[in-house]
Amino acid sequence: MACHVNTRMPEQDGITGVPVLANALVSFECELSNAVDEATNHILFGRVINIRENDEEGALLYCKRRCLNS
């Protein structure tokens, strides 16, 4: 007997209309600037057009060989 469990995360619309995770510490919205096919790989390059940070929770960042609190 199979049961269905709703595992969807809460979403909200970003400025471009794409769904972003509402509880994420940070989200980046990008527009595709280039796509390259190399052997069996598809490499996508995006230009960041919006960054959304979670005001309620901080993140631990690693930069310049040390940890920083956001």
Buried (B, 14 or more C-beta within 10 A) or exposed (E): EEEEEEEEEEEEEBEEEEEBBEEBBEBEBBEEEEEEEEEEEEEEEEEEEBEBEBEEEEEEEEEEEEEEEE
